Amino acid sequence: MTVTDPEVYYDPYDFEIDTDPYPVWRRMRDELPLYYNAKHDFYAVSRWTDVEACSADWKTYSSAKGTLLELIKANYDIPPGSIIFEDPPQHDIFRSLLVRVFTPRRVAALEPKIREFCARSLDPLVGTGGFDFIADLGAQMPMRTIGMLLGIPEQDQEAIRDVIDAGLKMTEDGTPSLPEGTALGQGDMFGEYIDWRMKHPSDDLMTELITAEFVDATGTTRRLTRDEALGYINLVAAAGNETTTRLIGWTGKVLAEHPDQRAELVADPGLIPNAIEELLRFESPSPVQARYVTRDTELYDTTIPEGSVILLLTASANRDDRKFPNGDSFDIHRKIDRHVTFGYGVHFCLGAALARLEGRLALDEVLKRFPTWDVDYDRAVQARTSSVRGWETLPVTTP
C-alpha cells in the first residue's frame, strides 16, 4: 500500500499545520491510514481502530524509549521513575505506587478544594469585562491542585509551572527542545523538597511516594531511590499542570463557538460531565503519542521495520467518523462509550479522573459567573509544542 503522497503532508513540528491539523488528518484517515514522513523518518496511524490497537500492543509499540518523536530519535537516556516512558514489568511495578494515591475516592474528596481554587481565581474578575482562560484560570487552578497534592509551598508553585512550560516549548523555527537532566526538563527542581520530606514526612503525595515500600523486578522489597522519586515527582507535576491547562483553554474556545450549547449548560449543569467528555474527544490536549517499533510488523500490507518510530494520532482517532459519526462536529449530547484522549491499555493515564474533575469544576464555576463570553482572537496565542496542543493565552470579553 502507498504510504506517501506529495499532496498529503503531516509534520508535528510545523506551526501552520498544528494551527488546524484536522483537515490533513482526515485525508490521512481516508487516503493514507498508514503514513510515512521521510523528512523526520516516522510512520503514523490516524484511524480509531489502528490507534487503539497500537496503544494496546506495548510489546510491539514500546514506550520505553520515550513517547515523543524527538526523544526516541535522540536515543535519550530516560531517567528512572518516568513511568510513561516504561513498559511492563517495570512500568506495572512503579505504576502501582501511583494507583494507591489516585483512587476515585481520594480524587473525589478534592472537589471542595478545587472549587475553592476556581473561586479564588474567578471571583476578582466578575464585572471587569473579561478574563484569560489560561492566565487567570487554566494556569492557576491545576497548578494549585497538584502543588497541594505534592506539598509544594504556594509561593514556589508558579516558578515550577513556568519551568515545566518552558521545557515543552518549541523554538520559533519549529525545532523541539530536548529535556535536560531528568524528565521533561525540570532537572533537580524538586530535589530540595524531596530531601526535606525524607526528614519531615507529611500528609501529601510526595511523602507517600518516598515512603511506600514495593517489590521491584529483582524481588527486592524497597523504597524508591532519590532519583526514582525525582522522576516520579517531575512527571506528576508536569502532567498535572500542562494537559488540564490545555483542556480549560479549549473549553473557553469551543463553547464560545457554540453559544447555543453553552446556553444549555448554563440552564442544566447536569450536562457538564458529558460536555467535558466531548471536549476531551473534540480537542485532545495531548494529540500525538510516539512509539518505538520493537520488531518488524505489518500494517496495510506494508512492513514497518524494527527500530522505526510510529506516531499514534490520538486526536485524529477521536474524530474518526468510523467510530464517532460526524466526528468533526461538537455535540455535548453525543454518546461516548470511550475515547483515546487518556490513552488505552497499560499506559492509560492515571490522572484521568483528576483531569475530568478539574475540567468539570472549572466549567461549572465559570458558567456560574460568566454565562456568555467571546474570544478576543486578536490577543489569543496558540502554544507551540510537539507534545500538547492548546492555547498559551486565551483572553475573552464578557458582558
Beta strands, then each sheet from edge to edge (+ up, - down):
strand 1: 34-37
strand 2: 42-45
strand 3: 61-62
strand 4: 130-132
strand 5: 214-215
strand 6: 221-222
strand 7: 288-293
strand 8: 297-299
strand 9: 302-304
strand 10: 309-313
strand 11: 374-375
strand 12: 381-382
strand 13: 391-393
strand 14: 395-397
sheet 1: 1+ 2- 10- 7+ 3-
sheet 2: 4+ 14- 11+
sheet 3: 5+ 6-
sheet 4: 8+ 9-
sheet 5: 12+ 13-
end
